[in-house]
Amino acid sequence: MRLFEGTPWDRPPRCDACGQLEADCKCPPPPAPRIHPSQQTAKVSVEKRKKGKIVTVVQGLPAEGNDLPGLLTKLKDSCGAGGTIKDGIIEIQGSQSDRVTNVLQQLGFRVK
């Protein structure tokens, strides 16, 4: 008799969806859970960077529950400016706080 015979550790783990070994499973990963915009608060501020550059910063939105690249695209299109995502923080070039705030409110986010 083996030490783990008849216990869950006796056999290699299997996929719950298809029943194959986890190493051989071809099932797609489960979709990431999304957080509704009305349950999130975005903090919009304007910062001055090196050489006098002004940047509008959107903070407070978690990367796991949001589509930050999609949100960045909408903000860039509405402002007509460039932007990026750094460490989960959205940055839009220029002083665009009014436009960014309007777009986020239209999408359902609470804005400070």
N, CA, C and O atoms as a GROMACS GRO file, in nm:
protein
  448
    1MET      N    1   0.083  -0.117   0.000
    1MET     CA    2   0.000   0.000   0.000
    1MET      C    3   0.089   0.124   0.000
    1MET      O    4   0.185   0.134   0.076
    2ARG      N    5   0.054   0.223  -0.090
    2ARG     CA    6   0.129   0.346  -0.099
    2ARG      C    7   0.081   0.445   0.005
    2ARG      O    8  -0.030   0.433   0.058
    3LEU      N    9   0.165   0.544   0.035
    3LEU     CA   10   0.135   0.640   0.140
    3LEU      C   11   0.010   0.724   0.108
    3LEU      O   12  -0.072   0.748   0.197
    4PHE      N   13  -0.003   0.770  -0.017
    4PHE     CA   14  -0.115   0.857  -0.054
    4PHE      C   15  -0.222   0.784  -0.133
    4PHE      O   16  -0.302   0.850  -0.199
    5GLU      N   17  -0.226   0.654  -0.128
    5GLU     CA   18  -0.324   0.578  -0.206
    5GLU      C   19  -0.466   0.613  -0.163
    5GLU      O   20  -0.500   0.610  -0.045
    6GLY      N   21  -0.549   0.647  -0.264
    6GLY     CA   22  -0.688   0.679  -0.237
    6GLY      C   23  -0.714   0.822  -0.196
    6GLY      O   24  -0.827   0.857  -0.165
    7THR      N   25  -0.611   0.905  -0.195
    7THR     CA   26  -0.628   1.046  -0.160
    7THR      C   27  -0.616   1.132  -0.287
    7THR      O   28  -0.573   1.081  -0.390
    8PRO      N   29  -0.653   1.259  -0.281
    8PRO     CA   30  -0.639   1.343  -0.401
    8PRO      C   31  -0.495   1.358  -0.448
    8PRO      O   32  -0.473   1.391  -0.564
    9TRP      N   33  -0.396   1.334  -0.362
    9TRP     CA   34  -0.257   1.349  -0.401
    9TRP      C   35  -0.202   1.223  -0.467
    9TRP      O   36  -0.087   1.222  -0.510
   10ASP      N   37  -0.281   1.120  -0.476
   10ASP     CA   38  -0.237   0.994  -0.537
   10ASP      C   39  -0.225   1.009  -0.688
   10ASP      O   40  -0.138   0.946  -0.749
   11ARG      N   41  -0.309   1.089  -0.747
   11ARG     CA   42  -0.313   1.100  -0.893
   11ARG      C   43  -0.272   1.242  -0.934
   11ARG      O   44  -0.290   1.336  -0.856
   12PRO      N   45  -0.217   1.257  -1.054
   12PRO     CA   46  -0.181   1.393  -1.100
   12PRO      C   47  -0.309   1.476  -1.119
   12PRO      O   48  -0.414   1.421  -1.151
   13PRO      N   49  -0.300   1.608  -1.101
   13PRO     CA   50  -0.419   1.693  -1.113
   13PRO      C   51  -0.473   1.696  -1.255
   13PRO      O   52  -0.397   1.692  -1.352
   14ARG      N   53  -0.605   1.702  -1.264
   14ARG     CA   54  -0.673   1.704  -1.393
   14ARG      C   55  -0.755   1.832  -1.407
   14ARG      O   56  -0.794   1.894  -1.308
   15CYS      N   57  -0.781   1.868  -1.532
   15CYS     CA   58  -0.861   1.986  -1.563
   15CYS      C   59  -1.006   1.959  -1.526
   15CYS      O   60  -1.058   1.850  -1.554
   16ASP      N   61  -1.073   2.056  -1.464
   16ASP     CA   62  -1.213   2.039  -1.426
   16ASP      C   63  -1.306   2.041  -1.547
   16ASP      O   64  -1.411   1.977  -1.545
   17ALA      N   65  -1.267   2.112  -1.653
   17ALA     CA   66  -1.355   2.125  -1.769
   17ALA      C   67  -1.348   2.005  -1.863
   17ALA      O   68  -1.451   1.951  -1.903
   18CYS      N   69  -1.225   1.961  -1.900
   18CYS     CA   70  -1.212   1.855  -2.000
   18CYS      C   71  -1.170   1.721  -1.941
   18CYS      O   72  -1.186   1.618  -2.007
   19GLY      N   73  -1.118   1.718  -1.819
   19GLY     CA   74  -1.080   1.593  -1.755
   19GLY      C   75  -0.942   1.542  -1.790
   19GLY      O   76  -0.901   1.438  -1.739
   20GLN      N   77  -0.869   1.612  -1.876
   20GLN     CA   78  -0.734   1.569  -1.912
   20GLN      C   79  -0.636   1.618  -1.807
   20GLN      O   80  -0.668   1.702  -1.724
   21LEU      N   81  -0.513   1.562  -1.813
   21LEU     CA   82  -0.408   1.608  -1.723
   21LEU      C   83  -0.385   1.757  -1.746
   21LEU      O   84  -0.397   1.806  -1.858
   22GLU      N   85  -0.352   1.829  -1.639
   22GLU     CA   86  -0.334   1.973  -1.651
   22GLU      C   87  -0.222   2.008  -1.749
   22GLU      O   88  -0.228   2.112  -1.814
   23ALA      N   89  -0.122   1.924  -1.760
   23ALA     CA   90  -0.012   1.950  -1.853
   23ALA      C   91  -0.058   1.935  -1.998
   23ALA      O   92  -0.002   2.000  -2.086
   24ASP      N   93  -0.158   1.850  -2.025
   24ASP     CA   94  -0.206   1.824  -2.160
   24ASP      C   95  -0.331   1.904  -2.196
   24ASP      O   96  -0.377   1.897  -2.310
   25CYS      N   97  -0.387   1.977  -2.102
   25CYS     CA   98  -0.513   2.047  -2.121
   25CYS      C   99  -0.499   2.159  -2.224
   25CYS      O  100  -0.402   2.235  -2.221
   26LYS      N  101  -0.595   2.170  -2.315
   26LYS     CA  102  -0.596   2.273  -2.418
   26LYS      C  103  -0.707   2.374  -2.396
   26LYS      O  104  -0.734   2.456  -2.484
   27CYS      N  105  -0.773   2.371  -2.281
   27CYS     CA  106  -0.882   2.463  -2.252
   27CYS      C  107  -0.829   2.606  -2.241
   27CYS      O  108  -0.719   2.627  -2.191
   28PRO      N  109  -0.906   2.705  -2.288
   28PRO     CA  110  -0.862   2.844  -2.273
   28PRO      C  111  -0.870   2.885  -2.127
   28PRO      O  112  -0.951   2.832  -2.052
   29PRO      N  113  -0.786   2.977  -2.086
   29PRO     CA  114  -0.790   3.022  -1.946
   29PRO      C  115  -0.922   3.092  -1.917
   29PRO      O  116  -0.981   3.149  -2.008
   30PRO      N  117  -0.968   3.089  -1.794
   30PRO     CA  118  -1.093   3.157  -1.762
   30PRO      C  119  -1.078   3.307  -1.780
   30PRO      O  120  -0.970   3.360  -1.756
   31PRO      N  121  -1.184   3.376  -1.820
   31PRO     CA  122  -1.174   3.520  -1.840
   31PRO      C  123  -1.150   3.592  -1.707
   31PRO      O  124  -1.198   3.549  -1.602
   32ALA      N  125  -1.075   3.699  -1.714
   32ALA     CA  126  -1.046   3.776  -1.593
   32ALA      C  127  -1.173   3.845  -1.545
   32ALA      O  128  -1.249   3.898  -1.626
   33PRO      N  129  -1.198   3.845  -1.416
   33PRO     CA  130  -1.319   3.911  -1.366
   33PRO      C  131  -1.309   4.062  -1.385
   33PRO      O  132  -1.204   4.122  -1.362
   34ARG      N  133  -1.419   4.122  -1.428
   34ARG     CA  134  -1.422   4.265  -1.453
   34ARG      C  135  -1.494   4.335  -1.338
   34ARG      O  136  -1.592   4.284  -1.285
   35ILE      N  137  -1.446   4.452  -1.301
   35ILE     CA  138  -1.508   4.533  -1.198
   35ILE      C  139  -1.592   4.640  -1.269
   35ILE      O  140  -1.542   4.708  -1.359
   36HIS      N  141  -1.718   4.655  -1.230
   36HIS     CA  142  -1.806   4.752  -1.293
   36HIS      C  143  -1.752   4.893  -1.268
   36HIS      O  144  -1.707   4.922  -1.157
   37PRO      N  145  -1.757   4.981  -1.367
   37PRO     CA  146  -1.702   5.116  -1.349
   37PRO      C  147  -1.766   5.194  -1.234
   37PRO      O  148  -1.698   5.277  -1.172
   38SER      N  149  -1.892   5.170  -1.205
   38SER     CA  150  -1.956   5.247  -1.097
   38SER      C  151  -1.901   5.211  -0.959
   38SER      O  152  -1.925   5.284  -0.863
   39GLN      N  153  -1.827   5.102  -0.949
   39GLN     CA  154  -1.769   5.060  -0.822
   39GLN      C  155  -1.624   5.106  -0.806
   39GLN      O  156  -1.556   5.067  -0.711
   40GLN      N  157  -1.576   5.191  -0.900
   40GLN     CA  158  -1.437   5.234  -0.898
   40GLN      C  159  -1.429   5.386  -0.899
   40GLN      O  160  -1.514   5.454  -0.957
   41THR      N  161  -1.327   5.438  -0.835
   41THR     CA  162  -1.304   5.582  -0.833
   41THR      C  163  -1.169   5.610  -0.898
   41THR      O  164  -1.066   5.559  -0.855
   42ALA      N  165  -1.172   5.693  -1.001
   42ALA     CA  166  -1.049   5.733  -1.069
   42ALA      C  167  -1.007   5.870  -1.016
   42ALA      O  168  -1.090   5.960  -1.000
   43LYS      N  169  -0.880   5.885  -0.991
   43LYS     CA  170  -0.825   6.013  -0.944
   43LYS      C  171  -0.751   6.078  -1.062
   43LYS      O  172  -0.651   6.024  -1.111
   44VAL      N  173  -0.801   6.192  -1.105
   44VAL     CA  174  -0.742   6.263  -1.219
   44VAL      C  175  -0.665   6.383  -1.165
   44VAL      O  176  -0.717   6.462  -1.086
   45SER      N  177  -0.540   6.395  -1.209
   45SER     CA  178  -0.459   6.509  -1.168
   45SER      C  179  -0.368   6.550  -1.283
   45SER      O  180  -0.346   6.475  -1.377
   46VAL      N  181  -0.316   6.672  -1.272
   46VAL     CA  182  -0.223   6.724  -1.372
   46VAL      C  183  -0.088   6.741  -1.303
   46VAL      O  184  -0.079   6.801  -1.196
   47GLU      N  185   0.017   6.688  -1.366
   47GLU     CA  186   0.151   6.695  -1.310
   47GLU      C  187   0.244   6.764  -1.408
   47GLU      O  188   0.227   6.755  -1.530
   48LYS      N  189   0.342   6.833  -1.353
   48LYS     CA  190   0.444   6.896  -1.435
   48LYS      C  191   0.570   6.810  -1.428
   48LYS      O  192   0.617   6.778  -1.320
   49ARG      N  193   0.622   6.774  -1.543
   49ARG     CA  194   0.738   6.686  -1.552
   49ARG      C  195   0.863   6.765  -1.589
   49ARG      O  196   0.863   6.888  -1.592
   50LYS      N  197   0.969   6.690  -1.618
   50LYS     CA  198   1.095   6.753  -1.656
   50LYS      C  199   1.075   6.840  -1.781
   50LYS      O  200   0.992   6.812  -1.867
   51LYS      N  201   1.153   6.946  -1.787
   51LYS     CA  202   1.155   7.037  -1.901
   51LYS      C  203   1.020   7.104  -1.925
   51LYS      O  204   0.991   7.144  -2.038
   52GLY      N  205   0.938   7.116  -1.822
   52GLY     CA  206   0.811   7.187  -1.832
   52GLY      C  207   0.698   7.112  -1.899
   52GLY      O  208   0.596   7.172  -1.932
   53LYS      N  209   0.713   6.982  -1.920
   53LYS     CA  210   0.608   6.903  -1.983
   53LYS      C  211   0.493   6.882  -1.884
   53LYS      O  212   0.516   6.855  -1.766
   54ILE      N  213   0.369   6.895  -1.932
   54ILE     CA  214   0.251   6.877  -1.848
   54ILE      C  215   0.183   6.747  -1.888
   54ILE      O  216   0.166   6.719  -2.007
   55VAL      N  217   0.145   6.667  -1.788
   55VAL     CA  218   0.085   6.535  -1.811
   55VAL      C  219  -0.039   6.522  -1.724
   55VAL      O  220  -0.037   6.559  -1.606
   56THR      N  221  -0.147   6.470  -1.781
   56THR     CA  222  -0.267   6.438  -1.705
   56THR      C  223  -0.257   6.292  -1.661
   56THR      O  224  -0.234   6.204  -1.744
   57VAL      N  225  -0.275   6.268  -1.532
   57VAL     CA  226  -0.254   6.135  -1.475
   57VAL      C  227  -0.387   6.082  -1.421
   57VAL      O  228  -0.459   6.153  -1.351
   58VAL      N  229  -0.419   5.955  -1.454
   58VAL     CA  230  -0.537   5.887  -1.402
   58VAL      C  231  -0.488   5.772  -1.315
   58VAL      O  232  -0.425   5.679  -1.364
   59GLN      N  233  -0.518   5.779  -1.184
   59GLN     CA  234  -0.475   5.677  -1.089
   59GLN      C  235  -0.595   5.614  -1.023
   59GLN      O  236  -0.708   5.663  -1.035
   60GLY      N  237  -0.571   5.504  -0.952
   60GLY     CA  238  -0.675   5.442  -0.871
   60GLY      C  239  -0.755   5.335  -0.940
   60GLY      O  240  -0.850   5.283  -0.881
   61LEU      N  241  -0.722   5.301  -1.063
   61LEU     CA  242  -0.794   5.195  -1.134
   61LEU      C  243  -0.707   5.070  -1.136
   61LEU      O  244  -0.597   5.074  -1.190
   62PRO      N  245  -0.754   4.959  -1.078
   62PRO     CA  246  -0.671   4.838  -1.076
   62PRO      C  247  -0.658   4.777  -1.215
   62PRO      O  248  -0.753   4.777  -1.294
   63ALA      N  249  -0.541   4.726  -1.244
   63ALA     CA  250  -0.516   4.667  -1.376
   63ALA      C  251  -0.591   4.535  -1.394
   63ALA      O  252  -0.627   4.500  -1.507
   64GLU      N  253  -0.614   4.460  -1.285
   64GLU     CA  254  -0.677   4.328  -1.297
   64GLU      C  255  -0.825   4.338  -1.338
   64GLU      O  256  -0.873   4.253  -1.412
   65GLY      N  257  -0.895   4.438  -1.289
   65GLY     CA  258  -1.039   4.446  -1.314
   65GLY      C  259  -1.078   4.534  -1.430
   65GLY      O  260  -1.197   4.553  -1.454
   66ASN      N  261  -0.983   4.590  -1.502
   66ASN     CA  262  -1.011   4.684  -1.610
   66ASN      C  263  -0.934   4.649  -1.736
   66ASN      O  264  -0.836   4.574  -1.733
   67ASP      N  265  -0.982   4.704  -1.846
   67ASP     CA  266  -0.910   4.697  -1.972
   67ASP      C  267  -0.838   4.831  -1.989
   67ASP      O  268  -0.885   4.918  -2.061
   68LEU      N  269  -0.724   4.846  -1.921
   68LEU     CA  270  -0.653   4.973  -1.924
   68LEU      C  271  -0.607   5.014  -2.064
   68LEU      O  272  -0.617   5.132  -2.098
   69PRO      N  273  -0.557   4.921  -2.149
   69PRO     CA  274  -0.521   4.963  -2.284
   69PRO      C  275  -0.641   5.015  -2.364
   69PRO      O  276  -0.628   5.110  -2.441
   70GLY      N  277  -0.757   4.952  -2.348
   70GLY     CA  278  -0.877   5.001  -2.417
   70GLY      C  279  -0.921   5.136  -2.365
   70GLY      O  280  -0.962   5.222  -2.443
   71LEU      N  281  -0.913   5.155  -2.234
   71LEU     CA  282  -0.948   5.283  -2.174
   71LEU      C  283  -0.852   5.391  -2.220
   71LEU      O  284  -0.893   5.504  -2.249
   72LEU      N  285  -0.723   5.359  -2.227
   72LEU     CA  286  -0.623   5.454  -2.275
   72LEU      C  287  -0.654   5.498  -2.418
   72LEU      O  288  -0.642   5.616  -2.451
   73THR      N  289  -0.693   5.405  -2.502
   73THR     CA  290  -0.726   5.436  -2.641
   73THR      C  291  -0.844   5.533  -2.648
   73THR      O  292  -0.841   5.628  -2.726
   74LYS      N  293  -0.948   5.509  -2.567
   74LYS     CA  294  -1.064   5.599  -2.566
   74LYS      C  295  -1.024   5.739  -2.520
   74LYS      O  296  -1.068   5.839  -2.577
   75LEU      N  297  -0.940   5.746  -2.416
   75LEU     CA  298  -0.898   5.876  -2.365
   75LEU      C  299  -0.812   5.951  -2.467
   75LEU      O  300  -0.827   6.071  -2.486
   76LYS      N  301  -0.720   5.879  -2.531
   76LYS     CA  302  -0.634   5.943  -2.631
   76LYS      C  303  -0.716   5.994  -2.749
   76LYS      O  304  -0.690   6.103  -2.800
   77ASP      N  305  -0.816   5.916  -2.792
   77ASP     CA  306  -0.900   5.958  -2.904
   77ASP      C  307  -0.982   6.081  -2.869
   77ASP      O  308  -0.995   6.172  -2.951
   78SER      N  309  -1.036   6.085  -2.749
   78SER     CA  310  -1.119   6.199  -2.711
   78SER      C  311  -1.037   6.325  -2.690
   78SER      O  312  -1.086   6.435  -2.714
   79CYS      N  313  -0.912   6.311  -2.644
   79CYS     CA  314  -0.828   6.427  -2.618
   79CYS      C  315  -0.745   6.469  -2.740
   79CYS      O  316  -0.699   6.582  -2.747
   80GLY      N  317  -0.727   6.378  -2.834
   80GLY     CA  318  -0.642   6.408  -2.948
   80GLY      C  319  -0.497   6.423  -2.908
   80GLY      O  320  -0.424   6.506  -2.963
   81ALA      N  321  -0.455   6.342  -2.813
   81ALA     CA  322  -0.318   6.352  -2.762
   81ALA      C  323  -0.262   6.212  -2.742
   81ALA      O  324  -0.335   6.113  -2.749
   82GLY      N  325  -0.133   6.205  -2.719
   82GLY     CA  326  -0.067   6.078  -2.692
   82GLY      C  327  -0.079   6.041  -2.546
   82GLY      O  328  -0.122   6.121  -2.463
   83GLY      N  329  -0.042   5.918  -2.516
   83GLY     CA  330  -0.047   5.873  -2.378
   83GLY      C  331   0.016   5.737  -2.363
   83GLY      O  332   0.054   5.673  -2.461
   84THR      N  333   0.026   5.693  -2.238
   84THR     CA  334   0.087   5.563  -2.208
   84THR      C  335   0.034   5.511  -2.075
   84THR      O  336  -0.035   5.581  -2.001
   85ILE      N  337   0.069   5.385  -2.048
   85ILE     CA  338   0.038   5.324  -1.919
   85ILE      C  339   0.172   5.286  -1.855
   85ILE      O  340   0.251   5.212  -1.913
   86LYS      N  341   0.196   5.339  -1.734
   86LYS     CA  342   0.318   5.307  -1.661
   86LYS      C  343   0.279   5.261  -1.522
   86LYS      O  344   0.218   5.338  -1.447
   87ASP      N  345   0.313   5.140  -1.486
   87ASP     CA  346   0.286   5.084  -1.354
   87ASP      C  347   0.139   5.094  -1.315
   87ASP      O  348   0.107   5.121  -1.200
   88GLY      N  349   0.048   5.072  -1.411
   88GLY     CA  350  -0.094   5.075  -1.382
   88GLY      C  351  -0.152   5.215  -1.374
   88GLY      O  352  -0.267   5.232  -1.334
   89ILE      N  353  -0.075   5.316  -1.412
   89ILE     CA  354  -0.121   5.455  -1.411
   89ILE      C  355  -0.129   5.504  -1.555
   89ILE      O  356  -0.034   5.487  -1.632
   90ILE      N  357  -0.242   5.563  -1.592
   90ILE     CA  358  -0.262   5.614  -1.727
   90ILE      C  359  -0.211   5.758  -1.732
   90ILE      O  360  -0.244   5.840  -1.646
   91GLU      N  361  -0.129   5.788  -1.833
   91GLU     CA  362  -0.076   5.922  -1.853
   91GLU      C  363  -0.117   5.972  -1.990
   91GLU      O  364  -0.096   5.904  -2.091
   92ILE      N  365  -0.176   6.092  -1.994
   92ILE     CA  366  -0.216   6.156  -2.119
   92ILE      C  367  -0.135   6.285  -2.131
   92ILE      O  368  -0.122   6.360  -2.034
   93GLN      N  369  -0.080   6.311  -2.250
   93GLN     CA  370   0.002   6.429  -2.269
   93GLN      C  371  -0.083   6.555  -2.266
   93GLN      O  372  -0.192   6.559  -2.324
   94GLY      N  373  -0.034   6.658  -2.198
   94GLY     CA  374  -0.100   6.786  -2.193
   94GLY      C  375  -0.194   6.799  -2.074
   94GLY      O  376  -0.216   6.703  -2.000
   95SER      N  377  -0.249   6.919  -2.059
   95SER     CA  378  -0.344   6.947  -1.952
   95SER      C  379  -0.484   6.915  -2.003
   95SER      O  380  -0.552   7.002  -2.058
   96GLN      N  381  -0.527   6.791  -1.985
   96GLN     CA  382  -0.652   6.741  -2.041
   96GLN      C  383  -0.750   6.698  -1.932
   96GLN      O  384  -0.837   6.614  -1.958
   97SER      N  385  -0.739   6.751  -1.813
   97SER     CA  386  -0.818   6.699  -1.700
   97SER      C  387  -0.968   6.710  -1.723
   97SER      O  388  -1.042   6.620  -1.684
   98ASP      N  389  -1.015   6.819  -1.784
   98ASP     CA  390  -1.160   6.834  -1.808
   98ASP      C  391  -1.212   6.728  -1.905
   98ASP      O  392  -1.315   6.666  -1.880
   99ARG      N  393  -1.141   6.708  -2.014
   99ARG     CA  394  -1.184   6.608  -2.114
   99ARG      C  395  -1.177   6.467  -2.056
   99ARG      O  396  -1.268   6.387  -2.076
  100VAL      N  397  -1.069   6.437  -1.986
  100VAL     CA  398  -1.053   6.303  -1.928
  100VAL      C  399  -1.164   6.277  -1.826
  100VAL      O  400  -1.221   6.168  -1.822
  101THR      N  401  -1.193   6.377  -1.743
  101THR     CA  402  -1.299   6.363  -1.643
  101THR      C  403  -1.433   6.338  -1.710
  101THR      O  404  -1.509   6.252  -1.665
  102ASN      N  405  -1.464   6.411  -1.817
  102ASN     CA  406  -1.592   6.392  -1.888
  102ASN      C  407  -1.603   6.253  -1.947
  102ASN      O  408  -1.708   6.189  -1.936
  103VAL      N  409  -1.496   6.205  -2.009
  103VAL     CA  410  -1.499   6.072  -2.070
  103VAL      C  411  -1.517   5.964  -1.964
  103VAL      O  412  -1.596   5.871  -1.982
  104LEU      N  413  -1.444   5.975  -1.854
  104LEU     CA  414  -1.456   5.874  -1.748
  104LEU      C  415  -1.595   5.874  -1.687
  104LEU      O  416  -1.649   5.768  -1.657
  105GLN      N  417  -1.655   5.992  -1.668
  105GLN     CA  418  -1.791   5.998  -1.616
  105GLN      C  419  -1.892   5.940  -1.713
  105GLN      O  420  -1.988   5.876  -1.670
  106GLN      N  421  -1.872   5.960  -1.843
  106GLN     CA  422  -1.961   5.901  -1.943
  106GLN      C  423  -1.951   5.748  -1.942
  106GLN      O  424  -2.049   5.679  -1.969
  107LEU      N  425  -1.833   5.698  -1.912
  107LEU     CA  426  -1.815   5.551  -1.905
  107LEU      C  427  -1.868   5.492  -1.774
  107LEU      O  428  -1.879   5.370  -1.761
  108GLY      N  429  -1.901   5.578  -1.678
  108GLY     CA  430  -1.960   5.530  -1.554
  108GLY      C  431  -1.867   5.531  -1.433
  108GLY      O  432  -1.907   5.487  -1.326
  109PHE      N  433  -1.746   5.579  -1.448
  109PHE     CA  434  -1.652   5.584  -1.337
  109PHE      C  435  -1.684   5.702  -1.246
  109PHE      O  436  -1.734   5.805  -1.292
  110ARG      N  437  -1.657   5.686  -1.117
  110ARG     CA  438  -1.660   5.799  -1.025
  110ARG      C  439  -1.525   5.867  -1.036
  110ARG      O  440  -1.422   5.800  -1.044
  111VAL      N  441  -1.524   6.000  -1.038
  111VAL     CA  442  -1.400   6.075  -1.059
  111VAL      C  443  -1.379   6.174  -0.947
  111VAL      O  444  -1.471   6.245  -0.906
  112LYS      N  445  -1.256   6.178  -0.896
  112LYS     CA  446  -1.215   6.278  -0.796
  112LYS      C  447  -1.121   6.375  -0.862
  112LYS      O  448  -1.074   6.468  -0.797
   0.00000   0.00000   0.00000
